């Protein structure tokens, strides 16, 4: 596993971002929210890219707001 941009030191454990439930695909955010459903893994990957772009360009409080919707 490689370091991400801006990371130094020991690489933390990481889990897969994509999962399949009941025949549909989802991606998980760092905040613990599963987003979907998508019809294919490719659609979920495209959704994750769009989500990351949105978070990067949004107000810093947006990420904090998402934590309120964390999967139980």
DSSP file (Angstrom, degrees, kcal/mol; ACC not computed):
  #  RESIDUE AA STRUCTURE BP1 BP2  ACC     N-H-->O    O-->H-N    N-H-->O    O-->H-N    TCO  KAPPA ALPHA  PHI   PSI    X-CA   Y-CA   Z-CA
    1    1 A X              0   0    0      0, 0.0     2,-0.2     0, 0.0    10,-0.1   0.000 360.0 360.0 360.0 143.3    0.0    0.0    0.0
    2    2 A X        -     0   0    0      1,-0.1     2,-0.1     9,-0.0     0, 0.0  -0.664 360.0 -98.8-105.2 159.1    1.3    3.5   -0.8
    3    3 A X        -     0   0    0     -2,-0.2     2,-0.2     4,-0.1    -1,-0.1  -0.443  36.2-127.4 -68.6 147.3    1.1    6.8    1.1
    4    4 A X    >   -     0   0    0      1,-0.2     3,-2.4    -2,-0.1    -1,-0.1  -0.525  48.0 -68.4 -85.1 163.5   -1.7    9.2    0.0
    5    5 A X  T 3  S+     0   0    0      1,-0.3    -1,-0.2    -2,-0.2     3,-0.1  -0.302 125.1  13.7 -53.3 130.0   -0.8   12.8   -0.8
    6    6 A X  T 3  S+     0   0    0      1,-0.3     2,-0.3    -3,-0.1    -1,-0.3   0.397  97.2 127.4  85.2  -3.0    0.3   14.5    2.4
    7    7 A X    <   +     0   0    0     -3,-2.4     2,-0.3     2,-0.0    -1,-0.3  -0.687  30.8 175.4 -91.1 141.0    0.8   11.4    4.4
    8    8 A X        +     0   0    0     -2,-0.3     2,-0.1     2,-0.1    -4,-0.1  -0.909  44.2  17.0-132.1 162.7    3.9   10.5    6.3
    9    9 A X  S    S+     0   0    0     -2,-0.3     2,-0.1     2,-0.1    -2,-0.0  -0.366 107.3   7.2  80.2-154.8    4.9    7.7    8.6
   10   10 A X  S    S-     0   0    0      1,-0.1     2,-0.5    -2,-0.1    -2,-0.1  -0.400  75.5-120.5 -68.8 135.5    3.1    4.4    9.1
   11   11 A X        -     0   0    0     -2,-0.1    -1,-0.1   -10,-0.1     3,-0.1  -0.650  30.5-129.2 -77.7 125.5    0.3    3.8    6.6
   12   12 A X        -     0   0    0     -2,-0.5    -1,-0.1     1,-0.1     2,-0.1  -0.313  32.1 -87.7 -72.5 159.1   -3.0    3.3    8.5
   13   13 A X        -     0   0    0      1,-0.0     2,-0.4    -2,-0.0    -1,-0.1  -0.389  48.2-163.7 -63.6 143.7   -5.2    0.3    7.8
   14   14 A X        -     0   0    0     -3,-0.1     2,-0.3    -2,-0.1     3,-0.0  -0.958   6.7-153.6-130.4 149.3   -7.7    0.8    5.0
   15   15 A X        -     0   0    0     -2,-0.4     2,-0.1     1,-0.1     0, 0.0  -0.768  36.4 -81.9-116.3 165.8  -10.8   -1.0    4.0
   16   16 A X        -     0   0    0     -2,-0.3    -1,-0.1     1,-0.1    12,-0.0  -0.370  28.5-151.8 -66.1 144.0  -12.5   -1.3    0.6
   17   17 A X  S    S+     0   0    0     10,-0.1    11,-2.6    -2,-0.1     2,-0.4   0.688  73.1  69.4 -89.0 -21.7  -14.8    1.6   -0.4
   18   18 A X  E     +A   27   0A   0      9,-0.2     2,-0.3    16,-0.1     9,-0.2  -0.813  56.1 169.8-109.3 139.8  -17.2   -0.4   -2.5
   19   19 A X  E     -A   26   0A   0      7,-2.2     7,-2.6    -2,-0.4     2,-0.5  -0.976  24.3-136.5-144.0 157.0  -19.7   -3.0   -1.4
   20   20 A X  E     +A   25   0A   0     -2,-0.3     2,-0.4     5,-0.2     5,-0.2  -0.963  21.8 174.7-118.8 130.1  -22.6   -4.9   -2.9
   21   21 A X  E >   -A   24   0A   0      3,-2.5     3,-2.4    -2,-0.5    16,-0.1  -0.998  69.7 -14.2-134.9 129.2  -25.9   -5.4   -1.1
   22   22 A X  T 3  S-     0   0    0     -2,-0.4     3,-0.1     1,-0.3    -1,-0.1   0.824 128.4 -51.5  50.7  38.2  -29.0   -7.1   -2.6
   23   23 A X  T 3  S+     0   0    0      1,-0.3     2,-0.3     0, 0.0    -1,-0.3   0.450 119.1 101.8  83.4   0.1  -27.7   -6.9   -6.1
   24   24 A X  E <   -A   21   0A   0     -3,-2.4    -3,-2.5    16,-0.0     2,-0.3  -0.821  65.5-125.7-116.2 158.3  -26.8   -3.2   -6.0
   25   25 A X  E     +AB  20  38A   0     13,-2.9    13,-2.1    -2,-0.3    12,-0.5  -0.779  26.3 175.8-105.8 146.9  -23.5   -1.4   -5.5
   26   26 A X  E     -AB  19  36A   0     -7,-2.6    -7,-2.2    -2,-0.3     2,-0.4  -0.919  18.3-142.9-137.8 160.9  -22.7    1.3   -2.9
   27   27 A X  E     -AB  18  35A   0      8,-2.1     8,-3.3    -2,-0.3     2,-0.4  -0.970  16.5-134.3-125.1 151.3  -19.6    3.2   -1.8
   28   28 A X  E     - B   0  34A   0    -11,-2.6     6,-0.2    -2,-0.4     2,-0.2  -0.833  14.0-143.1-103.6 138.3  -18.7    4.1    1.7
   29   29 A X    >   -     0   0    0      4,-2.3     3,-1.9    -2,-0.4    19,-0.0  -0.510  30.0-107.6 -90.3 166.1  -17.5    7.6    2.7
   30   30 A X  T 3  S+     0   0    0      1,-0.3    -1,-0.1    -2,-0.2    -2,-0.0   0.772 120.9  63.0 -60.9 -25.4  -14.8    8.3    5.3
   31   31 A X  T 3  S-     0   0    0      2,-0.1    -1,-0.3     1,-0.0    39,-0.1   0.512 122.1-106.9 -80.0  -3.5  -17.6    9.5    7.5
   32   32 A X  S <  S+     0   0    0     -3,-1.9    39,-2.5     1,-0.3     2,-0.5   0.681  73.5 137.8  89.0  18.9  -19.2    6.0    7.5
   33   33 A X        -     0   0    0     37,-0.2    -4,-2.3    38,-0.0     2,-0.6  -0.860  45.9-143.8-100.5 129.1  -22.1    6.7    5.2
   34   34 A X  E     -B   28   0A   0     -2,-0.5     2,-0.5    -6,-0.2    -6,-0.2  -0.823  19.1-161.0 -90.1 124.2  -23.0    4.2    2.5
   35   35 A X  E     +B   27   0A   0     -8,-3.3    -8,-2.1    -2,-0.6     2,-0.3  -0.918  33.7   9.3-113.4 130.8  -24.1    5.9   -0.7
   36   36 A X  E     -B   26   0A   0     -2,-0.5   -10,-0.2   -10,-0.2     2,-0.1  -0.950  39.3-130.7 165.2-165.8  -26.1    4.2   -3.4
   37   37 A X  E     +     0   0A   0    -12,-0.5     2,-0.3    -2,-0.3   -11,-0.2   0.434  45.0 171.3 -88.0 154.6  -27.7    2.2   -4.8
   38   38 A X  E     -B   25   0A   0    -13,-2.1   -13,-2.9    -2,-0.1     6,-0.0  -0.927  36.5-131.7-121.7 150.2  -25.9    1.9   -8.1
   39   39 A X  S    S+     0   0    0     -2,-0.3     2,-0.3   -15,-0.2    -1,-0.1   0.740  87.2  20.3 -74.2 -23.1  -26.6   -0.7  -10.8
   40   40 A X  S  > S-     0   0    0    -15,-0.1     4,-1.9     1,-0.1     5,-0.1  -0.946  75.4-114.1-143.6 162.7  -22.9   -1.5  -11.3
   41   41 A X  H  > S+     0   0    0     -2,-0.3     4,-2.4     1,-0.2     5,-0.2   0.878 118.2  55.8 -62.2 -37.8  -19.6   -1.3   -9.6
   42   42 A X  H  > S+     0   0    0      1,-0.2     4,-2.4     2,-0.2    -1,-0.2   0.906 106.1  49.6 -62.4 -42.7  -18.5    1.1  -12.4
   43   43 A X  H  > S+     0   0    0      1,-0.2     4,-2.3     2,-0.2    -1,-0.2   0.897 110.7  50.6 -62.8 -40.0  -21.4    3.4  -11.6
   44   44 A X  H  X S+     0   0    0     -4,-1.9     4,-2.3     2,-0.2    -2,-0.2   0.898 109.6  50.8 -64.7 -40.5  -20.5    3.3   -7.9
   45   45 A X  H  X S+     0   0    0     -4,-2.4     4,-2.1     2,-0.2    -2,-0.2   0.915 110.8  48.3 -63.4 -43.0  -16.9    4.2   -8.7
   46   46 A X  H  X S+     0   0    0     -4,-2.4     4,-2.2     1,-0.2    -1,-0.2   0.891 111.0  51.8 -63.8 -38.8  -18.0    7.1  -10.8
   47   47 A X  H  X S+     0   0    0     -4,-2.3     4,-2.4     1,-0.2    -2,-0.2   0.892 107.9  51.5 -63.2 -40.2  -20.3    8.2   -8.0
   48   48 A X  H  X S+     0   0    0     -4,-2.3     4,-2.6     2,-0.2    -2,-0.2   0.903 108.8  50.5 -64.3 -41.5  -17.4    8.1   -5.5
   49   49 A X  H  X S+     0   0    0     -4,-2.1     4,-2.3     2,-0.2    -1,-0.2   0.923 111.8  47.7 -61.8 -44.5  -15.3   10.2   -7.8
   50   50 A X  H  X S+     0   0    0     -4,-2.2     4,-2.2     2,-0.2    -2,-0.2   0.891 111.7  51.1 -63.8 -39.1  -18.1   12.8   -8.1
   51   51 A X  H  X S+     0   0    0     -4,-2.4     4,-2.8     2,-0.2    -2,-0.2   0.927 109.6  49.1 -63.8 -45.7  -18.6   12.7   -4.3
   52   52 A X  H  X S+     0   0    0     -4,-2.6     4,-2.5     1,-0.2    -2,-0.2   0.916 110.8  50.5 -61.1 -44.0  -14.9   13.3   -3.6
   53   53 A X  H  X S+     0   0    0     -4,-2.3     4,-1.4     1,-0.2    -1,-0.2   0.908 111.5  49.2 -59.3 -41.8  -14.8   16.2   -6.1
   54   54 A X  H  X S+     0   0    0     -4,-2.2     4,-0.8     2,-0.2     3,-0.3   0.937 111.5  47.7 -63.6 -47.8  -17.9   17.7   -4.3
   55   55 A X  H >< S+     0   0    0     -4,-2.8     3,-0.8     1,-0.2    -2,-0.2   0.906 109.6  53.6 -61.7 -42.1  -16.3   17.4   -0.9
   56   56 A X  H 3< S+     0   0    0     -4,-2.5    -1,-0.2     1,-0.2    -2,-0.2   0.829 115.5  39.6 -62.4 -31.6  -13.1   18.9   -2.0
   57   57 A X  H 3< S+     0   0    0     -4,-1.4    -1,-0.2    -3,-0.3    -2,-0.2   0.472 103.2  89.8 -97.6  -2.0  -14.9   22.0   -3.4
   58   58 A X  S << S-     0   0    0     -4,-0.8     5,-0.1    -3,-0.8     2,-0.0  -0.342  90.1 -76.3 -93.1 173.2  -17.5   22.3   -0.6
   59   59 A X    >   -     0   0    0      1,-0.1     3,-2.1    -2,-0.1     4,-0.5  -0.367  44.3-117.2 -61.1 141.8  -17.5   24.2    2.7
   60   60 A X  T >> S+     0   0    0      1,-0.3     4,-0.7     2,-0.2     3,-0.6   0.772 112.5  64.6 -56.2 -26.1  -15.4   22.5    5.4
   61   61 A X  H 3> S+     0   0    0      1,-0.2     4,-2.2     2,-0.2    -1,-0.3   0.651  82.8  78.2 -72.1 -14.8  -18.5   22.0    7.5
   62   62 A X  H <> S+     0   0    0     -3,-2.1     4,-1.9     1,-0.2    -1,-0.2   0.915  92.3  49.6 -61.9 -43.6  -20.0   19.7    4.9
   63   63 A X  H <> S+     0   0    0     -3,-0.6     4,-1.1    -4,-0.5    -1,-0.2   0.897 110.4  50.9 -62.5 -40.3  -17.9   16.7    6.0
   64   64 A X  H  X S+     0   0    0     -4,-0.7     4,-0.5     1,-0.2     3,-0.3   0.890 107.4  53.6 -64.1 -38.9  -18.9   17.3    9.6
   65   65 A X  H >< S+     0   0    0     -4,-2.2     3,-1.2     1,-0.2     4,-0.3   0.880 103.5  56.9 -63.4 -37.9  -22.6   17.4    8.6
   66   66 A X  H >< S+     0   0    0     -4,-1.9     3,-2.0     1,-0.3    -1,-0.2   0.819  93.2  68.2 -63.9 -30.6  -22.2   14.0    6.9
   67   67 A X  H >< S+     0   0    0     -4,-1.1     3,-1.3    -3,-0.3    -1,-0.3   0.768  89.0  65.3 -61.4 -24.2  -20.9   12.4   10.1
   68   68 A X  T << S+     0   0    0     -3,-1.2    -1,-0.3    -4,-0.5    -2,-0.2   0.715 100.7  51.5 -68.9 -19.1  -24.4   12.9   11.5
   69   69 A X  T <  S+     0   0    0     -3,-2.0    -1,-0.2    -4,-0.3    -2,-0.2   0.175  79.8 147.5-103.4  16.5  -25.7   10.4    8.9
   70   70 A X    <   -     0   0    0     -3,-1.3   -37,-0.2     1,-0.1   -38,-0.1  -0.194  58.8 -99.3 -54.1 139.0  -23.1    7.7    9.8
   71   71 A X              0   0    0    -39,-2.5    -1,-0.1     1,-0.2    -2,-0.0  -0.365 360.0 360.0 -61.3 137.4  -24.4    4.2    9.3
   72   72 A X              0   0    0     -3,-0.1    -1,-0.2    -2,-0.1    -2,-0.1   0.473 360.0 360.0 -73.6 360.0  -25.5    2.6   12.6
